[in-house]
Amino acid sequence: MNIDIPTRSPLPRTADDTILPFEVAALDLRGRVVRLGPALDEILTRHNYPLPVSKLLGEAVALAALFGSSLKFDGRFIMQTQGDGPVRMLVVDYVTGGRIRACARFDKARVADAIAAGTASGGELLGRGHLAMTIDQGSDMNRYQGLVALEGGGLEQAAHEYFLRSEQIPTRVRLAVAEEMRKGDSGVTHWRAGGIMLQFLPEAPERMRMPDLDPGDVPEGVTLDMVPEDDAWVEGKALVETVEDIELIDPDISTERLVYRLFHERGVRVFDSANVEAQCSCSRDNVEAMLQSFSQDDRDHMVEDGKIAVTCEFCNRTYDFAPGEVGAHDSGASETGAN
């Protein structure tokens, strides 16, 4: 029986909003490449954030898609930053199957000042704080959460620190986000993003050993063990660090062609791709149920101009309710009627 793996040329083009897993068996490497087009554009154009904030959130969406698509079970992957920079918070929610939503909270004045001062890089916008990765397997299972410090670097650096400290898996991540102007669109731009994640996963666990983390309180005269990196990981890391931003987002460079460019000398195997779509979990019924859970006094105080308006922070959609629909009292209307 012939069990040889079939070979073929890389596809010339790639569908947007896909995640492609790949393997370089000769180097014990596995990875994923994400390409985002309409899904990311829908998320970002709903909010119309300042450009640097949109770019940063786009990187977060690409990173969460790379992480979340590696889940081996049905669940939810939530990535959240909290920092003291102009962008106080980023939240990306990825659900198994590729549904993703995202939003940002930021100080408009501080972001404007950062743009004017030329200090609006991802790391400068995030500032110092933490990045949290949460895996939710459902109501009957415990949540798993990993934290890594944000220390003025961007999301790529935070991802490397997360895997170094929480997973102890040698990992490299590259992210790119940009606006694309298409011919015939009369100056309208569309957001695109791309990312690649490469991990060293040899069968022998001792080959994954990395230098001990600096505890910060080593006694004088004591030196930490220096563990040399495996040659296969040195080669793989060097190759992925050659990837340019344009290669990650250019629709004319297919995902398969990108990984072939990087690893063709060693041989690269690709697997079935997964799809990504922008989809929020909010609905009118869910919002109504949330309002019904509030106290009578809280609902009464939410009435403005004869209605209760609730805007979803993720998709920016607003749901309007008449006070009577959710058991609230319109004090303004009562006073008007009494007059």
C-alpha positions as CSV (number, residue, x, y, z in Angstrom):
1,M,0.0,0.0,0.0
2,N,1.4,3.4,-1.0
3,I,1.3,5.8,2.0
4,D,3.6,8.5,0.5
5,I,2.4,12.1,1.2
6,P,1.3,13.6,-2.1
7,T,3.2,16.6,-3.3
8,R,2.1,19.6,-5.4
9,S,3.0,23.2,-6.2
10,P,1.7,25.9,-3.7
11,L,-1.6,27.4,-4.7
12,P,-1.2,30.8,-6.4
13,R,-3.9,32.6,-4.3
14,T,-5.4,32.2,-0.9
15,A,-8.9,32.9,0.3
16,D,-9.1,35.7,2.9
17,D,-10.2,35.0,6.4
18,T,-8.4,31.7,6.7
19,I,-5.9,30.0,9.0
20,L,-3.5,27.4,7.5
21,P,-1.7,24.9,9.7
22,F,1.7,23.6,8.5
23,E,4.5,21.3,9.5
24,V,8.2,21.2,8.8
25,A,9.0,17.7,9.9
26,A,12.7,17.8,9.2
27,L,13.1,20.6,11.7
28,D,10.4,19.5,14.2
29,L,8.4,22.7,13.5
30,R,4.7,23.3,13.4
31,G,3.0,26.6,12.7
32,R,0.0,28.5,11.5
33,V,-0.5,31.4,9.1
34,V,-3.6,33.6,9.3
35,R,-4.9,35.9,6.6
36,L,-7.6,38.3,7.4
37,G,-9.5,40.5,5.0
38,P,-13.3,41.2,5.1
39,A,-13.6,39.8,8.6
40,L,-11.1,42.3,10.0
41,D,-12.4,45.1,7.9
42,E,-15.9,44.6,9.3
43,I,-14.7,44.6,12.9
44,L,-12.6,47.8,12.5
45,T,-14.9,49.8,10.3
46,R,-17.8,49.3,12.7
47,H,-15.9,51.4,15.3
48,N,-13.9,53.8,13.2
49,Y,-11.1,54.0,15.8
50,P,-8.1,56.3,15.3
51,L,-5.7,54.6,12.8
52,P,-3.0,53.5,15.4
53,V,-5.7,52.0,17.6
54,S,-7.3,50.1,14.7
55,K,-3.9,48.8,13.7
56,L,-3.2,47.6,17.2
57,L,-6.6,45.9,17.5
58,G,-6.0,44.3,14.1
59,E,-2.8,42.8,15.4
60,A,-4.7,41.5,18.5
61,V,-7.3,39.9,16.3
62,A,-4.7,38.2,14.2
63,L,-2.8,36.9,17.3
64,A,-6.0,35.7,18.9
65,A,-6.9,33.8,15.7
66,L,-3.5,32.1,15.7
67,F,-3.9,31.1,19.4
68,G,-7.6,30.3,19.4
69,S,-7.5,28.1,16.3
70,S,-5.1,25.7,18.0
71,L,-7.8,24.7,20.6
72,K,-8.5,20.9,20.3
73,F,-12.0,21.2,21.8
74,D,-15.1,23.3,21.6
75,G,-14.7,26.5,23.6
76,R,-13.7,30.1,23.7
77,F,-10.4,31.8,23.7
78,I,-10.3,35.3,25.1
79,M,-7.3,37.6,24.9
80,Q,-7.3,40.9,26.9
81,T,-4.8,43.6,27.6
82,Q,-4.9,46.1,30.4
83,G,-2.3,48.8,30.6
84,D,-1.5,52.3,31.6
85,G,-1.0,53.6,28.1
86,P,-3.4,55.6,25.9
87,V,-5.1,52.3,24.9
88,R,-6.4,51.0,28.3
89,M,-7.8,47.7,27.1
90,L,-8.1,45.4,24.1
91,V,-10.4,42.5,24.1
92,V,-10.6,39.7,21.4
93,D,-13.1,36.9,21.8
94,Y,-12.5,33.8,19.5
95,V,-15.1,31.0,19.5
96,T,-14.2,27.5,18.2
97,G,-15.2,27.4,14.6
98,G,-13.7,30.7,13.7
99,R,-16.2,33.3,15.0
100,I,-14.4,36.3,16.3
101,R,-15.2,39.8,17.7
102,A,-13.1,42.5,19.2
103,C,-13.1,46.0,20.7
104,A,-10.8,48.6,22.3
105,R,-11.1,51.1,25.1
106,F,-8.8,54.2,24.9
107,D,-8.3,57.7,26.0
108,K,-9.1,59.9,23.0
109,A,-7.0,62.8,24.1
110,R,-4.0,60.7,25.0
111,V,-4.2,58.9,21.7
112,A,-4.4,62.2,19.8
113,D,-1.3,63.5,21.8
114,A,0.6,60.3,21.0
115,I,-0.2,60.6,17.3
116,A,0.9,64.2,17.3
117,A,4.1,63.3,19.1
118,G,4.9,60.4,16.9
119,T,4.8,58.0,19.9
120,A,1.8,55.8,18.7
121,S,3.5,52.5,18.2
122,G,1.8,49.4,19.6
123,G,4.0,49.2,22.7
124,E,3.7,52.9,23.4
125,L,-0.1,52.8,23.2
126,L,-0.4,49.7,25.5
127,G,2.1,51.0,28.1
128,R,2.8,48.8,31.1
129,G,0.2,46.3,32.4
130,H,-0.6,42.7,31.5
131,L,-1.8,40.5,28.7
132,A,-4.3,37.8,29.8
133,M,-5.0,34.6,27.7
134,T,-8.2,32.8,28.9
135,I,-9.4,29.4,27.7
136,D,-13.1,28.7,28.5
137,Q,-14.2,25.1,27.9
138,G,-17.8,25.8,29.0
139,S,-19.8,26.0,32.2
140,D,-18.9,22.5,33.4
141,M,-15.2,23.0,33.1
142,N,-12.7,25.2,34.9
143,R,-11.2,28.2,33.1
144,Y,-7.5,28.3,32.4
145,Q,-5.8,31.7,32.4
146,G,-2.2,32.7,31.7
147,L,-0.8,36.2,32.4
148,V,2.2,37.9,31.0
149,A,3.5,41.4,31.8
150,L,3.3,44.2,29.2
151,E,6.5,46.3,29.7
152,G,6.3,48.8,26.8
153,G,6.7,46.3,24.0
154,G,4.2,45.3,21.4
155,L,2.0,42.2,21.1
156,E,4.6,40.2,19.3
157,Q,7.0,40.6,22.3
158,A,4.2,39.8,24.7
159,A,3.3,36.6,22.8
160,H,7.0,35.5,23.0
161,E,7.0,36.1,26.7
162,Y,3.8,34.3,27.2
163,F,5.0,31.1,25.6
164,L,8.4,31.4,27.3
165,R,7.0,31.7,30.8
166,S,3.6,30.0,30.6
167,E,4.0,27.2,28.1
168,Q,7.8,26.7,27.8
169,I,7.5,26.2,24.1
170,P,10.0,27.9,21.8
171,T,7.8,30.2,19.7
172,R,8.1,33.0,17.3
173,V,5.2,35.2,16.1
174,R,5.1,37.8,13.3
175,L,2.1,40.1,12.8
176,A,1.3,42.7,10.2
177,V,-1.7,45.0,9.7
178,A,-2.3,47.7,7.0
179,E,-5.0,49.4,4.9
180,E,-5.4,48.3,1.3
181,M,-6.7,50.6,-1.4
182,R,-8.3,48.6,-4.2
183,K,-8.6,49.7,-7.8
184,G,-12.1,51.2,-8.5
185,D,-13.0,51.8,-4.9
186,S,-12.8,55.6,-5.2
187,G,-10.3,56.0,-2.4
188,V,-12.0,53.7,0.0
189,T,-9.5,51.6,2.0
190,H,-10.0,48.1,3.5
191,W,-8.1,46.6,6.4
192,R,-6.0,43.5,6.0
193,A,-3.9,41.6,8.5
194,G,-1.6,38.6,8.5
195,G,0.3,36.6,11.0
196,I,2.5,33.6,11.3
197,M,3.3,31.5,14.5
198,L,6.1,29.0,14.5
199,Q,6.8,26.5,17.3
200,F,9.5,24.0,18.0
201,L,7.9,20.7,19.1
202,P,10.5,17.9,19.0
203,E,9.5,14.4,20.2
204,A,12.4,14.4,22.7
205,P,11.4,17.0,25.4
206,E,15.0,17.7,26.4
207,R,15.5,19.2,23.0
208,M,13.1,22.0,24.0
209,R,15.1,23.1,27.0
210,M,15.7,26.8,27.2
211,P,17.9,28.9,29.5
212,D,16.5,29.3,33.0
213,L,14.4,32.4,33.5
214,D,16.3,35.1,35.4
215,P,14.8,35.0,38.9
216,G,16.2,38.5,39.6
217,D,17.8,37.6,42.9
218,V,20.7,35.3,42.0
219,P,23.4,35.3,44.8
220,E,26.7,37.0,43.8
221,G,29.1,34.6,42.2
222,V,26.4,32.2,41.0
223,T,25.9,31.9,37.3
224,L,22.8,30.6,35.5
225,D,23.1,27.5,33.3
226,M,23.3,28.5,29.6
227,V,21.4,25.9,27.5
228,P,22.3,26.1,23.8
229,E,19.4,26.3,21.5
230,D,18.7,23.3,19.3
231,D,20.1,23.8,15.8
232,A,16.7,23.0,14.2
233,W,15.1,25.8,16.2
234,V,17.9,28.2,15.4
235,E,17.3,27.6,11.7
236,G,13.5,27.8,11.9
237,K,13.6,31.0,14.0
238,A,16.0,32.6,11.6
239,L,13.8,31.8,8.6
240,V,10.6,33.1,10.1
241,E,12.3,36.3,11.2
242,T,13.0,37.1,7.5
243,V,9.2,37.4,6.8
244,E,8.3,41.0,5.8
245,D,5.0,42.7,6.6
246,I,4.0,42.8,2.9
247,E,4.4,39.1,2.6
248,L,1.9,38.5,5.4
249,I,-0.9,40.8,4.0
250,D,-0.3,40.8,0.2
251,P,-3.3,38.9,-1.4
252,D,-1.2,38.1,-4.4
253,I,1.1,36.0,-2.2
254,S,-0.8,32.9,-1.2
255,T,-0.4,31.4,2.3
256,E,1.0,28.2,0.7
257,R,3.5,30.1,-1.4
258,L,4.7,32.0,1.7
259,V,5.4,28.9,3.7
260,Y,7.0,27.3,0.6
261,R,9.3,30.3,0.3
262,L,10.4,29.9,3.9
263,F,10.8,26.1,4.2
264,H,10.9,24.5,0.7
265,E,14.5,23.4,1.2
266,R,13.5,21.4,4.2
267,G,10.1,20.3,2.9
268,V,6.8,21.7,4.3
269,R,3.4,20.0,4.6
270,V,0.2,22.0,4.8
271,F,-3.1,20.8,6.3
272,D,-6.7,21.8,5.8
273,S,-7.4,25.5,6.4
274,A,-10.0,26.8,8.8
275,N,-12.2,29.8,8.2
276,V,-12.6,33.0,10.3
277,E,-15.7,35.2,10.4
278,A,-16.6,38.4,12.2
279,Q,-19.6,37.5,14.3
280,C,-20.9,39.0,17.5
281,S,-22.8,37.0,20.0
282,C,-25.1,39.8,21.0
283,S,-28.8,39.8,20.2
284,R,-32.0,41.7,21.1
285,D,-33.2,38.7,23.2
286,N,-29.8,38.5,25.1
287,V,-29.8,42.3,25.8
288,E,-33.4,42.2,27.0
289,A,-32.6,39.3,29.4
290,M,-29.7,41.3,30.7
291,L,-31.8,44.3,31.4
292,Q,-34.4,42.2,33.1
293,S,-31.7,41.0,35.5
294,F,-31.2,44.5,36.7
295,S,-33.0,46.0,39.7
296,Q,-36.1,48.1,39.1
297,D,-34.3,51.2,40.2
298,D,-31.4,50.6,37.8
299,R,-33.8,50.1,34.9
300,D,-35.7,53.2,35.8
301,H,-32.5,55.3,35.8
302,M,-31.5,53.9,32.4
303,V,-34.4,55.6,30.7
304,E,-33.4,58.6,28.6
305,D,-35.6,60.4,26.0
306,G,-38.3,57.9,26.5
307,K,-36.3,54.8,25.8
308,I,-33.4,52.5,27.0
309,A,-30.6,52.3,24.5
310,V,-27.9,49.6,24.9
311,T,-24.9,49.6,22.6
312,C,-22.8,46.5,22.2
313,E,-19.2,47.3,22.8
314,F,-18.0,44.6,20.4
315,C,-20.1,45.3,17.3
316,N,-21.3,48.8,18.0
317,R,-24.9,47.9,17.4
318,T,-27.5,49.7,19.4
319,Y,-30.7,48.1,20.7
320,D,-33.6,50.4,21.7
321,F,-36.3,49.4,24.2
322,A,-39.4,51.1,25.3
323,P,-39.4,51.2,29.1
324,G,-42.5,48.9,29.3
325,E,-40.7,46.2,27.3
326,V,-38.2,45.6,30.1
327,G,-40.4,46.6,33.1
328,A,-38.9,50.1,33.5
329,H,-40.8,53.3,34.4
330,D,-40.3,56.5,32.4
331,S,-40.2,59.2,35.1
332,G,-40.1,61.9,32.5
333,A,-43.2,60.7,30.8
334,S,-45.0,60.4,34.1
335,E,-44.2,64.0,35.0
336,T,-45.3,65.2,31.6
337,G,-48.6,63.3,31.9
338,A,-49.2,64.8,35.4
339,N,-48.9,68.3,34.0
